[in-house]
Structure formats: structure tokens, C-alpha cells
Amino acid sequence: MPRALQSALAKPLRENHRTSTHGISPSVPKLSARAQVPHDTTVDDMETPQLKQRKPKALSRLIVEPEEEDEAFSTVPVEQMSARGVFLLSMAVTSFAAFTLFAVAELTHHHPRFLLADVLQGETHFAAQWALLLAVPATSAAAWFPISISHAPRGVLRITSSVPPPSPDSPALSLPPTSSLLTKLARRYRRNHMFAIYQSVGWTLYGLFVALQLVCFGSDSVRDLPFCRPGSRSVQAVAAFIAEVLIISSVLTLEKRRDRNRQRRKDRFVVQLNNFNNMLLLVGATLLALASEYTRMFPHPSGSSVGYPMATGLGSLALFVTALFNTYGLGGVLSTKDGWNFYQPFMGGARFVLFQIVSWTCFGAGAALQVLYLLSLVVVELELFVGAMAVAGSLFVVAEIGMMMSLLVFRKSTQSPRRSGSGVHVKTAGDECVSEAKSTEGEVVPAEKSDETTVASPVQAYLFGFHERLRDFADECLAVLVIGGLANIQFIPNALMFVYFALTTNLSPTGVAFYGMMATVMEFFMVISRSIATHLYLKDSHNGLRKDVNRYHVKYVLPQIVTGCLPAVVTYRHYINDKEEAFVPVLLLTMFVYVYEFTYRGNPQQTGCRERASWVTGRSFLVDTVKRYFQGTIIRMAPLDPEKQYVLSFHPHGIMPISVMWLQFTAQWRKLFPNFYAHILTASILHQIPLARDVLHFYGSREVTRQAFAYTLQQKESVLLVPGGQAEMLEQQSAKNEVRVYTHHKGFIRLAIEHGVPLVPVLSFKEGEMMDNVQAPMLQRWFVKKLAFPFPYFPYGRALLPIPRRISIPIVVGEPMDVPHIEKPTQKDIDKVHARYFAVLQEMFEKYKDEVGCGDYKLVFI
């Protein structure tokens, strides 16, 4: 019998068999999982006579969200590659060919005797440019094709109807129209984080490539810039090629569950395509590495080859790094069925760990060798052996192959859950001591009794303990790096300025240092002008109580206008003085500064308009790393109703109120206070520093001003603040066995009374032990009083570095303390609640200091 006839006969048979098993007529399509029936109603209930006779009053509008994937593809074996797969493969090959021709054409400018040099520099180079320009937009269209890379064989039943047809007893439902392209884009960005990351980075690099193309078509003076000069434009091709590979990878993230039914991982086409793309990156990186060293050994007699080895060396390193991390990140998700995490030290089986050690060791050695090579181009005294880039390329090839092999032997860990690095114990007031065991999420749960007892041999116990110590060491090393960066996030933009001018100009080290310092000073003046304006307004208006003080008075606005004009003035001076070596980088930086000004719209530091709900409620790698570093105990004296609002006041401030920033994101807090979140109020100056303010805003933080405080309470939301502030910070010293609390700030009590919101004291016993600051009390107090900034400010902790010490932090969350609701409280009303509040805080300290191991500590009211 012909195959087509068999399929035609098999289809109705399968339909009748499926529908008859559920008691539904074959003519009625099967409901989808989202739109069948309510969870508390079965199909048999729908067949009752009462239900048939009852007429529905009014059916609510059914909203059917289109699924990201077609479930038919996950239930059948993959037989062939679809049009989308062929298209992506062809685009990868086309973009690689264009990149190769582009790079070879640039090389011929330094070696004109190469074969076909004139052809490569003419129409071939022009065609390669256009191919790279069109590749990313064309490939992005593949993300919206309604087909899979690998599709199902013919004859497989695919039901597309999501609702039953209309009948007299069941009128038709009005479905929403098909989602627009923007809606689909927003949905995929929200649901698929890997897709969002790949798309964002890919389009950013593509935008950089397009910007460089437009800039280089400008005047003759612009064409003499390092990245526009013929023979030095390989960086443009690198950006375009990486962008194309990342866009293809973003499409592959949409396929990560469609091809899981294959028995052999190496047969999955999505994995093969990802590995193929990474190998193309590897080949391109090797080509640039060899071209860089060849041109260094045999430069052009005219001296025009000075910048070429550096440009191609940087491009080679970027391609190598992209290839390895793309293989490990996306390749791990596509190659493994479950149990894969990006950060999983010494997990995945012995063979996986062995291949990973070999791969990352070769990668580190190759990267170090390439960095030394790039330094040797700048530092004359540093010389490397001939063939250093070839050796580095060989190491990267071994690293890439080892990474691919490790993914094939990965297996999900089956050992018992390990101790969570967060180390936070959950306790409630009145709980008795129970045997506790930590789950993989870091929560403390009662230990279950086991009917079987497993006795491990001494060798197994030693190996298991050694494995745990290795993982703990890896966790701590990573946490030190992450926390060190987060604790000094305000300095990251300044450091990036030096890197920016080093990569975009041919300036000497002295010139790079000058421009980096100039950008840092300019940022300092812009930040400090905003901070001083806010401080003066709050001082003149008595924290916003005086309504006659206009915050847009020239006294507060003029300094910000003057400092805001500085980037434009500097750019203009570079233009009229023909400082071509740095004009374009300065122009781009100035444009970024003024575009960034739009993030101040809507007063996000007061209204929280930039808050990201997914950041607040979801999980984050950075937050999880911070939780693994700190240890402590959370003691809950009473639950907090998520339907009500509270004013949580945290004591003491410490040099940095670090515990405040991560406390609410722990699994333990969410277990003790489910569905409860209080907006963190932080110092106003932090909401003016780039990058630091962005992170704070995305996590829902607001500045600790009366306006932001009152606005949050008016929105029926809770707040978490540190009342001691900078005055309390100046009093902190470690190794004193004291909890020093500043008691002269009463603004939070006034606002709590005005809105009738209960106060919740939160006491951290060892907050002041994590860090110290340089001691200059008189000078620091003057700066706090005049400029609201405690200069000099150089915090230090672990190994005298600006990294918090790893200390167990006991935190007690007190009971809500009711306050009277008085719209205009008198000073007597405030003092009465103030005295009662700090008496409660004293009782909390005395009650729990012995339990948390701080019996020799003293609570000092300042």
C-alpha cells in the first residue's frame, strides 16, 4: 500500500481512537491544555444532563496566549531539517564567507603583492560589507517563522483548534485578534531570558557595526581614524560576525525543548548548528590571530601597519571568547536534558569535570598568551617568541574541542543535596530546637527520618568531603568577585572610561589616562551638582514640609545646567581644534550622556517608575551568589500581612547597609514573609551615580527623602529604610562588640504617624563588623552636613580590600508596632512614639542577644 494512503487511513483512525477514549464526538476538536475546562471540572461532569440543559449567562472573554513552541514537535522523532534550519545554516555560511573576505581584503592593504589584491579591495570588499549589513536583519526574521528548525514527519496528527465549535448550548467565544509583532517580541523577551540576552547583545554589536560604517563614510578627517582607515577595519567585521552568530543563537534558544526526544545528543540538529557556528568563530579567530602576527613580523614599508596587529589581535580574542562561552552556555542548554546550570562547580560527573578542567585551563593559557602579545605591541620592553598567536590559537582549539566533549558526557548530579551557601537559618519566635537539614534552595526544613541507613566507606566519605570543600572554595571565590564588584559598583563607570579610550583611540598611555581622568572628573561634577541641589532643597524646605520652596528655583537648577553643558563644550573644543585622534570617541560619549538623561524622566528615584517586577520577584545569579557568601539567622517575631503596609526600620547602618540589599531576596525571607516586599530607601547620591542608580531602580529602590517616602506610603506600599543614615555610619567600628544606633532622626516616625502605618524594627547584631572606613570624623561630619557625602570615604574589609568580611549576621524582625494616625502630629506625639519605639528595640536586643551568640555585645544609643 502506498505510504500516502497509509497516512490518510491512519489519521482518522487515530482521531477516532483519541476522541472516543474521552467520550467526545470525533467531529469536535480536542481542547488545548490552556482552554479545555476549569481545573475543578472533569469531562464526565460536562456530559451530565443538568449541564446540557443549563444555558450560560455570560461567558468571560477567553484570552489565549500563543505558545512559544508547538507541542507536536516534542512528541515525534526528528527526520529532516526544515526551511528555517536550511536558512540559518546558509546565513551562517554566508556571513562567515563575508567576514573572511572582509578580513582578507583588509590584510591585502598591508601586503599588496597578495594574489587578487585589487579584486579583494574593490567589488569583493563592497559585497562583503553589504552581506554583513543585511545578514542580521534577515536572520532575525527567522525568529518569527511559524515553523521549527526540525519538523515532524508526515502523517502525524496536529490539532490546531483550541476551543470547541459553537453549538446551541455553547455559543461561540470571542477570541482576541492575533498578537502583533511587538506583542510577540515582548512576550519572548519576558519569557525567554536567553533569547532576550542574545538578541540584545547581537543587536547592540550590529548597531555598533552600522554606526562605524556611517561614521567612516564621513569627511576625510574622520576616515583617518584607527577603525576607519583602510587596512584597520577588521574590528567592524568582527562586530558584525559576532552579532550574526548571536542572532542565530537566539533563534536556537526557541528550539531548546523541541529536539529533546532524540536518544543521542550528538544527533540533535540544533546542537550541531550551534557547534558549527562556534567552529566558524574559532576559524575566524585563528585567521585574525595569524594575520596579526604575520603583519607584525612583515609590516608595510610605509609604516601604515602599526595599528593592524592590535586591531586584529583584539578581534581574534573577542571571537575566541565568544565561541567558548557560547559553546558552554547555549550548548549546555541544548545538549543536556535537565540538571544544567551555567554555574555548577565540580558537578556533572567525573568525566565532565575532567574535560572542563582541560578546556578552561587551555582557554586561560591561550587568553593569557594573547593578552601578553597585545601588551608587547604597546610595551617595547616586552617581547614574545615568534608564533605566540599560533600557539594561543591552538590552545583555544583544544579548549573548544574539550568543551564540546564535556557536554556529551554531562550527567545530572544524583548525590544528596549539599549545604547551601546562603547559610541563612529560618527561625520564628517560640520555635523549639529541631533537627534541620538544608535543601538545595538554601531553606532550612525539618529533617525527615529515613528508613534506610547508608553507610559510606572512609574513602567515599573523604572524597565526598573533598568535593564539598572544592565547591565551597569555588563558591567563595566567585562570591568575592561578585560582591567586590557590587560593593564598588559606583567606580565601575570610571574604570570603563579608561578601557573605552584605550580601545577606540591610538593615544599613548598618558593620553588614555588623561581622557579617562577627564571623563571621571566630568561625571563627578555632574553627580555632585545633582546631589548638592537635592541636599539644598531638602534643607531649605525642611525635608519638603515647606510648600513655598520651589524645587525648580534657579539656585537648585543652575548648577545642574552648567555641569550638563560640559560634555557639549568639550566636544566642541575637540572639533574646532582638530583633535582627530579622540574626537569621535568623545562625540559618541557625549551622545550617550545626553541620551542617558532620558532615564531621569518621571523622577524614578521617587516614583519607582523604572522598577522591574521580574527583578524583584524572580531569581538572579548575582543575588544567589551574594546569598551564598553571607551566613546568618533570620528570626521572625511575628508575621507580616502582605495586604497591609509597614515601615520597616533597619538598625544599624554599618559602613554599608549590605544586609538590607539582599535580605528580602533570600528564600528564607520569602518563606517567612510570603508575597511581602518593602521598597528599599537609599541615600540620594546613589540615585545619581550611573550604573548604581540603574540597579537600584530596577530592584524598586527609592531615595530616602520625604517625597519618596510619602509617595510610597500613599501608594499603599511598604518601605524599608535605615534611619541612622550617614550619621550612624560615621560611628561604626568593628571589633568593639557594640551595636551603635543613632536615635536623633525622627522623620520616619513622623511619616508613619501621618499615614497611620505600623513600625517594624529590624535589628542586625553584627552589621558593623563587615567593613570599616578611614577615620576622619571632623572632616567627614563637615562633608555630611554641607554636601550630604561622608568624604573621605574608603571602606575596607576582607584583606584590607573594599570587600565585606564573611560574617554570620543574625537579624531579628520585630513585631509590628501600631502608631496613632494623626495627619499633623505635634512634636509631643512624635517623641512619645519615638521613646516607645527605641524601648521596643532595646527589649529585642536583650531578648535575643544570647540566642544569636552576642551575649557580650552592648546596644549603644547615640
N, C-alpha and C positions, 0 to 999 in steps of 0.2 A: 504494500500500500504506500503511496507517496507520502513523504513527510508532511507536506502541507495539509493533506486530507486527514492524517492522524491528528495534527494540531487542531484542525477545525472540529473534529469529533470530540477531542479530549476537552476542549474548552467548555461546552455546555454541560458535559458530564461533571466536570469539577465544580461548575456553578451550582448544579442541582444538588450535588453532594454537600457543599458547604452550606447552602441555604436551608436544606432540609434538616440538617443537624440542629439548627436554631429555630425551627418551626416557622420560617419566613418564606413567603412565596418566592420562587426563583425570579420572578419579574421585578422584585423590589431589590434595589442595590443595597449592599451591606453598608451600614453606617461606619464612619471612621471612628477612631478612638476618641476624638475630641467631641464628636457630635452625635454619639449614639443615644444614650439615655442618662439621666442622673445616676449618681453612684448608688443611691439607695433604692433604685428601681431595677428589677430584672426583666428579661424579655418575656418570661412567663406571665409576670404581672400585667404587661401590656396587652396580653391576649384575653384578659378577663372580660366578661360581658359588661360589667359596670363601667370599665374604662372605655369600651366601644360606644356605649350609649352617652357618655358624658361629652359635652361639647366644650372645648377650651374657651375660656373667657377672652383672654388676650395673651398671645404668645410674646414673650420678650424678644427683643431683637437679638438674633444669633450672630455672634461675631466669630468668624472662623479665621484664625491666623494661619496663613500658609506655612507649611512645614519647610524647614531648610533642606530636607532630604526626602526622597521617595522611598518608602519602606519596601517597595517591590525589589529594589536593588540589593537589599540586605538579606533577602531570603533565597536567592538563586545564585548559582555559580557564575563566575565571570567567564565569558567565552571570547570576547573580542573587544577591541578598542573602539570607542565611539568617535564621532566627528570632533567633539571637543578635545579628546585626547590627541588626535592627529593634529589638530590646530595648535595646541600648546606645544607639542613636540616640534612642529615646524617653526613656531615662533622662537623657541629656544635655539634651534639651529641657525635660524636667520639672524637673530641678534648676536649670537657668538661669531658668525661669519662677518657681520658688520663691524663688531668690536675688533676682530683680528685685522681686517683690512684698514680700519682707522688707525690702530696702533702701528701696523707696519708702515703705513703712509707717513706717520709722524717720524718713524725711525729713519726713513729714507732722506729726510731733511738733513740729517747728520752724516749720512753715508750715501751721497748721491750716485755712487757707482753701482749701487744695487740694481739688479735686473728689474726692468719695468718701473723704475723710479718715477718717470714722468707720468706714466699712466696712473700709478697709485696716488700721486699728489693732485691729479686732476679730477676727472669724472668719477673715478673709483672712490676717492675721499668724499666727494659730494654725495654720491649714492649711499655711502655708509652713514653719513650724517643723517640723511633723511630716513634711512631704515631705523636708526636708533631713536629718532624723534617720533616715528609712528608706531614703534613696537609696543610701548607701554599702554597707550590708549587702546590699541587693538586687542592686546591681551586682556586688559581689564574687562572688555566686553564679554569675555568667556565666563566671567563670574556670574553673569546674569542669564546664561543659556539655560533653558529648562530641561537639560539633559545631563547625564552623568558622563564621566570620563570612560568608565567601563559599564556597558549596559547589559540588560538581561537577554537571554536567548528568546527566540520567537516562540509563541505558543504559551507564554506564561500569563496567567490571569492577572490583570491590572484593573482594579475598580477605582474609578475617579470620583464617583458621586459621594458626597459627604452627608447628604440628607435624603430621606425617602421622598418619592414623588408625591405630589399633592393628591388628596382624596377628599371626599365629603366630610369625613371625620377628622381629617388632619389637613387644614389649609396650608397653602404654601408659605414658606418663611421668606422674609426679605433679607437677602444676604448683602453684605456691603460690597461695593464695587471692588474690582481688582486693585490691589495695592499699587501705588505709584512707585517709580524707581527710587525716589528719595526715601519712601517708607521702607522699601526692602533694604536699602543701604543702611538706614538707621537700625533696622532690626538685626541685620547681620553684624554691625559694629557692636551692638549691645549684647548679643548672644554669643558671638564667637570672638573671643579676645585675641586669639592668634590671627584670625582674619583681619581684625582691626589693626593689630601691630604691623603685620606685613604690608597692608595697604598704606598705612600712614607713612612708614619709613620709605616704602617704594616710591610713593608719590612725592615725598619730600626730596629724595635724590633726583627724581625725574624733574621736579621743579628747579633744582639747582642746575641740572644739565641745560634746561631750556634758558634759564637766566644767563648762564655763561655763554650760550650761543648768541643771545640777543646782545649782551654786552660786547662780545668780541666783534660784532658787526658794526660797532660804533665808529668813532673817529680813529685817525691813525695813532694818536697818542694812547688810546685805550688798547689798540691791538698790540702794543709793545709790552703789555702786562705779562707776567710769567705764564698765566694759564691761557693766554690768547695768542701768544707768539707761535708761529708755525714751527712745529717740532717739539712743542711743550704742551700740547693739548690732549695728551693721553689721559689726564685726570678727568676730562669731560666724558671720554668713552667709558672709563671705569665707573663713573657715577651712573651713566645710562645703562650699562650692562648689569650692574648690581640691582638697579631699580627693576629691570625686566625680570631677573631671576626671582626677586622678592614678590613681584606681582603674580608670577606663575605659582610660587609657593602659597600665596594667599588663596588661590583657586584650589590648590591641593588640600588646604585645610577644610574646605567644604566637603571633601571626599573621604575624610578620615574614618568614617564608620561604614562606608558603602562596600568596602572591599575586605571586610574583616572575616568573611566566611571562607576565604582561601585557607587551605591547610598549611601551605608552605609560605612563609613570609616573603621569600625572595621572588615568588611568582606574582606578587601584587604589583599591578602596573603603576599605581600611584607612587609606591616606593621606588620602583625602577626609574620613573620620571624624575623624582626628587634626586636620586643618586646621579642620574645623568646630568642634571643641571649643576650639581655640585662639582662633578668632574669637569664640566666645561669651565666653571670658575677656577678650578685648580690648573687646568691647562692655560687659561688666560693669565693667571698669576705667574706661572712659570715662564711664559713668554715675556712678560714685562720684566721679570727678575733678570733673565738672561740679557735682554736688551739693555737694561740699566748698567749691568757690569761691562758689557761689551763696549758701550758708548763711553764709559769711564776710562777704559783701557785704550780705546782708539777714538779720541774726540775729534771733532771737526777742526781743521786748521784755523778757521776764523775765530774760534773761541765761543761759538754760539751754542755749544753743547754743555755749558756749565750747569744749567738748571734741569736738563733732561734726566740724568741719573736719579736725582732726588724725586722728581715727579713720578717717574715710572717705579721707583722703589716704594714710594708711599702707596701707589696704586696696586702694586703687587701684594703688599702687606694687607691692604683692605680686602682684596679678593680672597686671599688665603684665610683670613679670619672669618669672612662671611661664609665661605664654603664649609669650614669645620663646624661653626655654630649652627648653621642651617642643617647640616647632617645630624648633629646631636639633638637639636631641638625639635624641628619638624620631622626629621627622620625617625626619632624615637617614638613620636606620637603615631606615625603611620605604620611603623614596623611592629609595634607591640600591641597586644590586645588589651591589656589592662595592667595596672600597677606601675605605670610610668610616671615619673616626676622629673622635672628639669633638675632639681637639686635632690640628689639621693646618694650621699657619700657612702661608699663601700657597700652598696646594695646592688641587687640584680644577679647574684651568683658569682662564684669564684672566677669563671672564665670571663664573664662580663667585666669584672673589676680588673682582671689582668690586662685585657685588651684596652680598657680605659686608661690604665696607668701607662701603658706603652704609647697610646695615642696622645694623651695630654703631655707626656714627657717630651715626645718628639715635637709636638706643637710649641711647647715652651722653649725648647732649644732652638727651633727654627725662628721663632719670633725674636728671641734674644739676639740671634745672629744677624737678622735683618735690621734690628734696631742699631746694633753696633756698626753695621755697614752704613746706615743713614747718618749716624754720628760721625763716621770717618769722612763723610763728604763735607762736613762743616768744620770739624776739628782736624787741623792739618797734622797734628802730632799723632793722631790715632790712625794706624794702618792695619789693614786686614790682608789675609792671604788671598791670592788670586783664586777665583772660583767660590768665594764665600756665598754668593747668591745662589749658585747652583747647588751647593750643599744645603742651604736653607730650603730651597725648593724640594730637594729630595726628602728632607725631614718632614716637610708638610705633606708630601705624597704618602709617606709611611703613616703619618698621623691620620690622614683621611681614610686610608685603607683600614687601619686599625679601628677607627671609629665605626665604619660600616660593618666590619666583622663583629664588633661588640654588640651591635643592635640585633644581629642574628642569633646570638647566644643569650640574650637577656631573658631572665625569668623572674617572675614576681616572687618577692620575698615571702616565705611561709613561716618565718620564725615568729616568736611571740612578740607582742608589741613592746617597743623599747620605751625607756623613760623619756618623756617629753622634755625638750629643752626649755620650755617656758617655765617649768618648775613652780607654778603658782598653785598653792593648795587652796581649796574651797572650804570655808568653814562658815557656819551660821551660829549665832549666839545660842548657847544652851546645848549644842551638839555634844554628844559624848564621843570619847575616843573610839574610833572604829578602824578596822584594818582597811587600808586603802591601797588601791593599785591604779596606776595612771594609764589612761587609754592613749591611743595614738593621737587624739586631738589635744592632749595636754590636760584633760579634765581629771579630777580625782573622783573616782567612783568606788563604791564598796566592792571589795574583792569577793569574787564568787568562789564558793567551795568547789573543789574538783574531786570527782570520784576516783580519778586515776592519778597516780603519782609517778612522774617521770624522773628517774634518777640519771643524771648526766655523769659521765666519767670525768675524772680530773682534767684530762686533755681537752674534752669538749667544753668544760666549764672555763678553762683558761682561754681557749680560742674565742669563745663567746664573749668573755670579758675583754679580751684584747680588741675584738671587733667593736664592742661598745665604746671603748676608750678612743679608738681611731675616729669613730663617728662623732663623739663628743668633741674631740680636738678639731675636726673639720668644721663642726657647727660653731665652735667658739671663734675660730679664725675668720670665718665668713661673717659672723656677727660683729666682730671687732671692726672689720672693714665697713660694713653697712652702717653701724652705729656711729663710727667715726665720721662717716660722710654726712649722716643726718644731723649729728650734733654740730657740725661745722658747715651746714648747708648754705649759710649766708656768705661763705667765702668761695663757693664753687663758681659763681659767675665771674668773680675776679680772676680766678685761675684760668677759666676758659678764654678770657681775653688774650692772655699771653699765647695760648695754643692757637687761637684764631689768627693772630697776626703772624705767627711763625709759619702757619700753613698757607696763608694767602698772599704773602709778600716774599720778596728776596732781600729783606732787610737783614742787617747784621744782628748778632745777639744783642748788642747795645740798642739798636733801633727797635727791636722787638720788645725789649724791656721798657723802653721809653713809651711806646704806644700802649703797652699793657698797663703801665702805671697811669698814663693819661686817662685811659678808659676807666680805671678803678677810681681815680680821683673824681672824675665826672659823675660816676654812679654815686659816690659818697655824697657829693654836694646835692644831687637830686633827691636822694633818700633823706638826707638830714634836713633839707628845706621843707619837705612834707612833714617830717616828724616834728620840727620846731613849730610849724604852722598849727598842727594839731594840738601841740602842748600849750601854745599861747592862747588858742581859742578856749581850750578847756579851763585854763587858768583864769582868763578874763570872764568867762561865762559861769564860773563856779560849777564846773562839770555839767554844763548845759542847763542849769537851773534858771539863769537869766535869759529870758527870751528876747531881750532888746539887743543882745550882742549878735551881730550878723557874721556868720562864719565865712562869708564871701567878701569881707572887708578887705580893702587894699593891703592892709597890714599883714593879712594871712595869705593873700593870693599872689602878691607881687614877688616874693622870694621864689615861689614855685614857677612863675612865668620866666623869671630871669634864668634860673638853672635849667628850665626846659628848653631855652634857646641855645644853650651851649653846644649841643651836637650840631645844630644847623650852622652856627658860627664857625666851628672847627672845620666842617665840610666845605664851607665857602672859602675859608682861608687856604685849604688844600687845592681848591680849584683854581683860584686866581694866582697862586704861587707855583702852579705846575708841579706839584709833588705827585708825580705819576706813580711812584712806587707804592704808595699807600692810599691813593685817592679812592679807588673802587672799594677796597675793604672798609674804609671809613664811611663811604657813602652807604654801603649795604648795612653797616652797623647803625647808622643814623636812621635809615628807613625802618629797621627793626625796632628801634627805640620808640619811634612815633606810632608805629602800628601797635606796639605793646601798650601804649597809653590807653587803647580802647578797652583793656581789661579792667580799667578803673571805673568804667561806666556802671551806674546803678549802685555805687557805694557797696561793693561786695563785703568790705570789712565790717559793715553794719547790718546789711540785709541778708548776707549769705546767699546772694543770687548765683554765685558760681559753685555752689555745693553740688557734689556728685553723689547721688544716693547709692550708686553701686560701690563707691569707695567706702562709704560709711557702713553699709550692711554686708558687703562682701568680704572676701578674704584677699589678702595681699601678701606677696612674697616678702616685701620689706617688713611689714608688720609681724609676720610669722617669724622672721629672723630676729627681730627685736625681742619678741616674746621668748624665744629660746635662750636668749642671753641673760635676761633678768629672771630672778627667782624671788619667791616671796609667798605671803599668805594673805588672802582676802577674807576678812571677817565681816559678815553681814549681821548687823544688829536687828534689822527689820527690812521687809521687802519694800520695793518702790513700785507704786502703781503706774504703769505706762500711760494710763489715761489721764493722769494728773501731771502737774508741773511742779518742779522743785528748783531750789537754788542750792547746788552742791558747792561747798567751800572747802578747798583742799589746803591742808597745812602740813609742813612748812613749804616755802618756795624752793629752798635749796639754791645752788648756783644756777641750775636749770631745773625746772619742774618736769623732769623726764617721765616720771611715773604717770603724770596727768595725760601725756600724749598717747601712751599705749594701753592704759588701764582698761578703757571701755571696749577695746578691740579684742580682748582675750576671750577665749571660750568660757573661762570661768566666770567672768563678769556677765556674759550673756546667759549663762546658766542661772546665776543668782538673780539677775535683774533682766528677765527676758523682755524683748521688744522695748527696752528703755534706752534712750540715748540723750545725753545732755551736750549742748553745744559748748565747746571749749572757748573761753575768752582769754586772749593772749595780749601781750604788750603791743601797743600801737605801732611801734617801729618795725616789728616783724611783718606787718602788713604793708610795708613799703619796700622791702628788700626783694628783688626778683628771685624767682625760684622758690624761696622760702614762703613767700606770700601765696604762691600758686598752690603749693602742697597744703598749706593751712586752709585755704579757701575750699579746695576740693574735698577736704575732710570735714567741712562745715564749721571751721573755727571762725570766730569774730573778734574784733578788738575789744579790749576791756575799757570801754567808755560808757558813759551814762546812756548815750543814744542807742548804742548797740545792745546794751543790757536791757533797756526798757523795750526796745523793738522786739527782742526775742521773747520777752515775757508777754508782750501784747499779742504775739502770735501763738500763745498757749503752748510754748515750748520751754524746756528746761535748760539751765545753764550750769556750767562747771567752771569755776574760776579759782584763782589763788589770791585771796585778799591781801596777803602780806606784800606781794609785789616786789619791786626792786629795793624798797626799804628793808624788807626782810632778807633779801638776797645778800645785802652788804653785811649782815650779821652772821652769816653761815660760816662755820669752820668745822672740819671733820675732826675725828678723834677727841671730841670734847664730851661725848656721852650726854649731849644735850639736844633737846628739840626746841629750837628757838622760834617763837611765834610773835609776830608783830601785831599789836592789838589796837592801834590808833586809826586804822582805816575802817570807817563805818558806813561807807557808801553802799555796800552790798546789803547791809541790814536795812538802810533806808528804802532801797528799791524793793526789797522783799516785803516790807510793811506796806508800801504804797500799792503793791499789786496783790497783797494777801497770799503770798506764795511761801510754803514752808521751807525752812532752812535745814539742810542736811550736812552736818560736819563730817569731813573725811580726813583722817589723821594717818600720816605716813611716818613711821617711827625712825627710819634711817635714811630719809631723803637727803639730808645734809652730808651723808658720808660718801656719796658717789663722786662728788667733784669739789674742787677748791678754786679760788680765784686769787689773783695777786692782791696784796693788802696795801691799799692807799685810801683809807676811809675818808679823810677830809676832802681829797680831790674827787673821789667818787661821789660823795654826797653832794658836792657842788654841781657836778655834771647832772646828777639825777634831778636836782632842784631846778636847774636852769634849762637843761636840754632834754630831760627825761631819758638819759642814757648813761649807764654807770661806767664811764671811762676812768682809768684803763680797765679793759675787760679782756682777760686772757685766761679762760678757765682751763684747768688741767685735772687729770685724774689718774688713769692707769698709766704707769711708767712715765709720769710727768707729761703725758700727751693729752690732747683735748678729747679723751675717750673716757666715758664714765667707768668707774670701777664696778666689777661684777659682785654685787652685794645682795643678799636676801632682804627684800623690802617687805616688812609687814604693814598692811594697810587695813584700817578699820573704817567701815562705812556705818555711820551712826544712824539713829532713828530720826525720822522727820520731826522737826520741832515747829509746831504751829505758831504763827505770829498773827497779831491783830491786823485787820485790813483797814488802814487809815490812809486816805488819799493825800493828806497833807500832815504828816506826823510832826510833832514837836521834838525838840532835842531831848526832852524828858522821855518821850515814848521810845526814841531810838536808844538812849542809854539804858533803859530798862531791859529791852530785848538784847542789847549788846552784852550786858552783865550776865544775863541768863544763858546766852549762847556760849560764852567762854567758860562759864561754870560747867556746862554740859561737856565741853571739850576737855576740861580738867578731869571730870569723872571718867570719861572714856579712857584717858591716858592711864589713870590709876587702876582702872579695872583690867586692862589688857596688857600692861607693860610686862608683867611677869610671864604671861602666857606666850608672848611673842619673843621672849628671850631678851628683854630690855629692862630688867629689874633695876639695874644701876643707872638708868637714864633719868634725867630730870626735864620737866616741862618748864621752860623759862618764857614768861610773858614779857615782851619788850615794850 
